[in-house]
Amino acid sequence: MVDYFVAKESRLFIFDEQIRCHICSHDIFIPYEIYSNVEKPGIQVVFTHYAAICQQCGFVIEFSNPSRPDEETGIFRWALNQQFVHV
């Protein structure tokens, strides 16, 4: 699992479910982390969300990181995974 995405052609997974394009069903994306200040003006409270650009049609999927502690075991469960197409 990854704690941040690298902006390279890759297949993306959330909780081991592969992300596919909503338009063309292609599965290769370039992911980007996007930071936004949620308190303007004020202290810097930065919120991170993600965008993935389909390499077939250019459609952009936006999502957040659903990683969280497992309620039963108390162990933190990473949701995001990235598999590079070209190593």
N, C-alpha and C positions, 0 to 999 in steps of 0.2 A: 504494500500500500504506500501511497505517497502523501506527504504533508503539504506539497505544493506541486503545481503542474509546470512542466518545461514546455516552452512554445516550439514543439517539433511535431511533425506528422505522427499521429499515434491513434490507437484505439483507446477509448475511455470507458471506464466501468464505474458504476455507483452500486455499492453492495453486491458486487460480482454480476450485475446486470449490464450488458453492453449498451452504450448509447448509440442510437441510429438516427439518421437524419429524418425529420418529419416529412420532408418533401420527396427525397429520392431514395431513401432507405440505405444510403451509403454509410459506412462505418468508420471512415478515416477523417479525423479532425485535427485542427491546430488549436489547442486550448490557450486561453489567456486569463490571468488573474486581474480583476478590476477592483480598485480601491476607491471608496467614496467616503467623504467626511459627512457623518450623519448629524453633526451639531454645528450649524453655521449661524452666527459666529459663536465661538466658544472654544472649549478645549478640543483637542484633536481626538475625536472618537472615530476610528476608521473601521468601516465595514467591508469585508472582502466577499465578493461574489465572482462567479466565473462565466466566461463565454467560450463557446467552442464553434469554430468556423468549419463547415463542411467543405472538404476539398473537392467534391464533385460539383455541387451547385452553388456554394457560397452562402447557404442558409446559416443563420447564427442561432445557436441554442444558448440560453442563459439559465444558470442554475446556481444554487448555493451548496455549501458543504453540509450534508446531513450527518456527519460523524458525530457520535455521541456515546456516553457511557451506557453499557448494557445494564438494564435495570436488574436482571437476575444475578449476574456475576459481579457487577461493579467495575468491570474492565472496560476501558475506553475502546470503542470499535471504530476503526477508520473506515470510511465509506468509499473514498476515492482511490482509483487505481489507474495507472497509465501504462500502456504497452506500446513501445516505439515500433514504428513500421520499418524504419531503416536504422540499424544499429551501427 
